[in-house]
Each structure stands twice: as structure tokens, then as C-alpha cells.
Amino acid sequence: MSERQHPLAALTKTRLLEFVREPEALFWVFAFPILMALVLGFAFRDRPPDPVPVGVVDGPTAADISKALAAAGTVKPSPYGTLPAGLEALRTGKIALLVEEPGGLNGPIYHFDATRPDSRLARLEVDDAIQRARGRTDPAPARETLVHEKGSRYIDFLLPGILGLNLMGTGIWGIGFSIVNARLKKTLKLMVATPMRKSHYLLAQIFSRFVFLVVEVAVILLFGVLAFQVPVRGSVALLCFVTILGALCFGGMGLLVASRARTLEAANGLMNLVMVPMWLLSGVFFSSERFPKAVQPLIQALPLTALNNALRAVMLEGHGMAAVGAELLVIVLWGAASFAVALKIFRWQ
Amino acid sequence: MSATPAAISCRSLKKYYADVKAVDGLDLEVRAGECFGLLGPNGAGKTTTIEILEGLTKPDAGDVVILGRRWGSQEHELREKLGVSLQESRLTEKLTVYETLSLFRSFYVRGRSPEQLLEDLSLEEKRDARVGKLSGGQRQRLAVACALAGDPELLFLDEPTTGLDPQSRLQLWERIAAYKAAGRTVLLTTHYMEEAERLCDRVAVVDHGRIIAQGSPAELIAGLRAPHIIEFATEPPVDDALLAAIPGIGDRRQRDGRWLLAAGSLAQAVPALVEALEAADARLVTLSTHRATLEDVFISLTGRELRDE
């Protein structure tokens, strides 16, 4: 009969409809990563470092010193009437350094804590400003070239991480919850009682992910490119390939996590067990290189680490296929192993 | 091939769980074209039995033949010919009625179109309604429509009308009767006697995982030693000792403040009862008699009531 759809198409369509009719799911998949990128992007946006606050104790030369410091721009002077008042401010961390020149033009005295990096920096900046204002000339004046390249900012580091995080989250949550829910409500059992091919059911879960994937990746990338000018230096085709492999891998892990669980609580626990370590270790918000050397092999073997590294290599450094081969292999292995085990141990009722 | 080949046949079926023998040596033969009812209280093993026959649960022992085939090697082929409605399965709430039917239709090579199914179960008006917005009766009809999507030769219904209002129940009964009238086979479980009496050609009474009686409802009722029931209430109430002494009265039980007495002959039992009540100074408030039902069959077999509600 002509009205019969292919079961795989019908199952995939069912999954898509279920998803788009769930407003919360739409929020977590699309709006949440953008909100996160927006907040973090602004929190860590590029701007000159704040001038370091320093104190100047009242004295004959205090006005001149303050003027010189204000002109230099790298520190922010504030006046203190007496030495004890200034020292009090220093001790409580309101200022990084206190300048005093009792009795006029006989050389400033710097009060500061040498273990504080900003205090040491202030010592150099303040002394430099005062000495120049009093006529010091440099025997070999230095020149500066300021580097301000797109691709090396925090948002550039963050966006591929958020993309990887989202691929993991939607893969594991999206597939995991839908399957456990169907098992719980016995819809799965009802379908198993029909001639439906079990492989069709599982494939439909993965296929429906691809449709979301296109939208989800496009939304996050466009947002990054348009709002923050995040560069995409490598080939777009390779970037797509990497995200597809990533989505397949986490889809397989979603199947695995959902393959036995009989309750949403059990599934939720398993998902957290799988995802939370990767949230922390896999270099989403900060580089995974910061963890000790001893645990690096472990961290590098995690699928999200591999995915994030590959995404960054392609987007930020413009690397080609050969450079991300090892990462792709890690992703494929995780995906294939998860899928195979899930099929083997899947509980249909 | 015999004149009426068996649609379902199983021998010495056993399924033990850790704490209960759910099915304990059950034999069953359902002929093609009949509506067969598995009758019994909750926990009797009806659902386990039907799920074994549906190929959803593996028996610990026993042999099952469905439409001349066996589960295992011929599973897929068999599933094309069966329709299954499970107890308490919930269809996806976010889908519409029509989308649900198209999905189930897609699983079968041959079957009825979603439009036909809507018509079969009078769901046309709910075509585009979400499953989550349907009433209990509508959901149950949709579940049966899904079971009919492959135009099955054999239909399994596990408690199809449990929890439905009388009108919805009647609608489903009509639909099941129409399906059977087209020459198909139905196996249903129920704990409603009325349902079994109306729909089933034959029933099997199941208790503790075994069949304790089987036959047509009329045969089972006729097999009772006391095929009449006298139902009465008195003011003040009378006690069992008084009734036990009356000749011609069999099983006695109480429900909702009334006595129900089984009797072989009304002509003998009713005058004797009236006489005994007068002697005890108990005034009759109501008195009625009716033919025994399957419910009475069950009680005489097990000493328990079928329904616990």
C-alpha cells in the first residue's frame, strides 16, 4: 500500500516530532549553549588590564608623584593623608603598593609585599613613571609591538569546547532519556511485539540526531562567528566530518548508557557518571594540559578530549585531516565499542 | 490439516520467578476463528501466559506453537500476523493519533491504512489530537487500533477494558466482536465476567498459574451443581448458621450487606428460605434470583471472588 512509510523513516520522524514538541529539550540543546558562550565570552572578553591601585602618602612631592603616575596610565594612584592610613589600605589589599617621600625630593620609599605579583609589577611601573617624570633618559629606548590576534582569545578557545560539550550532552541525554522513557512506559515493549526491526529503532535514534546536529552545530558556529568573530581557519568539510563523528560517538554512548536502565533515576546517574568527568577533564573551559602529566594519557583517551582537540585544531589552527587523525581514531573507537556493547546488552522490555 | 486448526497451542508451560510460580504447567488450545478468554484474578498468571504466547517472555519450560510456527526461528514472520495490545503500555504522548497509527502501520508489510483504522475504532474526530490529550477510553481504542495495524490473523488483548467507563467498554466490545466476525482469532485476558460472557466462545479459568476449568461460558455455568443464585437482604441481618440449615442451598457468600446463595432448584430453595427467615423473625428487604454467571463459576471453583475492587 502506498501510504506505508519506510519504518526507519517513520521512526526517525517520530523521534524528531517528539523532540520539537518538547520545549525544554529545545532550550537545552539550542539556547543553553549560546547563553553559556555569551556569558563566558563577555566575562573573559578582551580588554586592557585594570590599572593597579597604588597609594601615595601626603607630602611635599605627593601631588607631582600622583600626576606622574596618572599620566603613565598603568597604575591608579589614590592619596592617603598619613602613613598609617596608607599602610592600613595596603594590608587590607585595597592598594598593591604605597609610595612615600618624606621631606621632599630625596627618593621615594616603596612599601609593598614582595610575594604579591601585582605589587612587584606596581613597584616597577611606579618607579619607572617617577624616574622618567624627573628626567631620566633611557640609554637604549625600547619600542613596543602590540599583538591582538583573533583566534587566541578566550572565546576562541571556549567556542569549540562548547560545541564538543553540546555534542556530548545532546547525544547522551537526547538518546538516553528517550530510550529509557520508552522502556519505562512500555512503548518499547509494544513496538518489539510488532515486526519492527530492532536495528531500525536504534538507527532511527542516531539518524534523528543528525537532523538536530546540523541545526545545533550551525547555531553555535554562526553565533560564534557573528557575535565574536571566532575564526574557522580549517576546511568546513573537515569540521563537519569531525562533528558527525563526534555525534555518532556520543550517540553510541547514549545507547550504551540507556541499554539496561529501567528507571530515569538510574539512567540519570549513569549519564552523570559518564559526562561529569569529561566536563571537567576534557578541556571545555580550560586546557586539559593543566592537569598533571601522570593523568594525561587517561585524559587524552577520553572521547570529549579528542573531539575538543580536533575541533580546535581545525577551527583555530586550520589543521588538515592528517593532523587530527589520532583524535578521530579515539572518537571512532569509543563510538564503535559503545554501539557494539549496547546492541549486545540492550534490554528491550 | 484438521477442520479447525489450532491458532494457539501450548503444552506444560512453566514460568517461575524468584518468589512466585507465575505459570505452573499450563496447557491451552485456541482454535482459529474463536475468541478465547483467559479469566482469573490479578496475579493468577494471565499476563505472564499471554506474554509467553506473544513471544515477549521466554518460558522456563513448555512448548508453544502459534499459527503453526514457533518463536525463535520464525519470529519475524509470526509478528507480521499478530496484533498485540499490552496491559498498561503508554503510547508516545507527543504524537497525534494519526502519527501513531502511521508509525505502527509502517512496521507491517501489509495492513490497514491509518484512515481505515481511525474509522474502525471511531477515532476520526481525534485524528490530529495528541495522544496525551485523549481520554482513557480513547487511548485504549487507539491501543487496539495499533494492534490492528497489520490486519492480524490473531489478536492478543491483555485486559483491554480495565478501568474504562461502561460506554467505552461497550464500544470496544463491538469492535472486537466485528473483528472476530471477520473470521479472525482473539485471545484476551480479563477479570470482567460480563466481558468474557459477551465476547468469548470459550474461556479458561486461570488460578495460581494453572487452568482450573475451561469450556464455553454456558457449559461452565451449566456444570455448576447449583446454577441459580438467590440474592436477598433482611432486617435484622441473619447469620450463616441459620442459612446453613436450609436444605437445597449450596455455596453462601455476602456482598454489600446482601446474602448470595447458590441453589440447585429455586422451587425448593426459595420457600424453604422464606420459611426459615419468618421463623427467625427476620423481615425480607429485597429478594431476587438470577442464573449463575461466570463469577459464580469462579467462586465455586476457588472459593474466592474474582474481583478485588
Chai-1 contact restraints between the chains, C-beta under 6 A:
chainA,res_idxA,chainB,res_idxB,connection_type,confidence,min_distance_angstrom,max_distance_angstrom,comment,restraint_id
A,E3,B,S113,contact,1.0,0.0,6.0,A-B,restraint_1
A,R4,B,S106,contact,1.0,0.0,6.0,A-B,restraint_2
A,Q5,B,S106,contact,1.0,0.0,6.0,A-B,restraint_3
A,P7,B,S106,contact,1.0,0.0,6.0,A-B,restraint_4
A,P7,B,F107,contact,1.0,0.0,6.0,A-B,restraint_5
A,A10,B,L103,contact,1.0,0.0,6.0,A-B,restraint_6
A,A10,B,S106,contact,1.0,0.0,6.0,A-B,restraint_7
A,T14,B,L103,contact,1.0,0.0,6.0,A-B,restraint_8
A,E18,B,K94,contact,1.0,0.0,6.0,A-B,restraint_9
A,R21,B,K94,contact,1.0,0.0,6.0,A-B,restraint_10
A,K185,B,R90,contact,1.0,0.0,6.0,A-B,restraint_11
A,K186,B,L86,contact,1.0,0.0,6.0,A-B,restraint_12
A,K186,B,S89,contact,1.0,0.0,6.0,A-B,restraint_13
A,T187,B,T92,contact,1.0,0.0,6.0,A-B,restraint_14
A,L190,B,L86,contact,1.0,0.0,6.0,A-B,restraint_15
A,L190,B,S89,contact,1.0,0.0,6.0,A-B,restraint_16
A,A193,B,E54,contact,1.0,0.0,6.0,A-B,restraint_17
A,A193,B,V84,contact,1.0,0.0,6.0,A-B,restraint_18
A,T194,B,F107,contact,1.0,0.0,6.0,A-B,restraint_19
A,P195,B,H76,contact,1.0,0.0,6.0,A-B,restraint_20
A,P195,B,R79,contact,1.0,0.0,6.0,A-B,restraint_21
A,P195,B,E80,contact,1.0,0.0,6.0,A-B,restraint_22
A,P195,B,F107,contact,1.0,0.0,6.0,A-B,restraint_23
A,P195,B,Y108,contact,1.0,0.0,6.0,A-B,restraint_24
A,M196,B,F107,contact,1.0,0.0,6.0,A-B,restraint_25
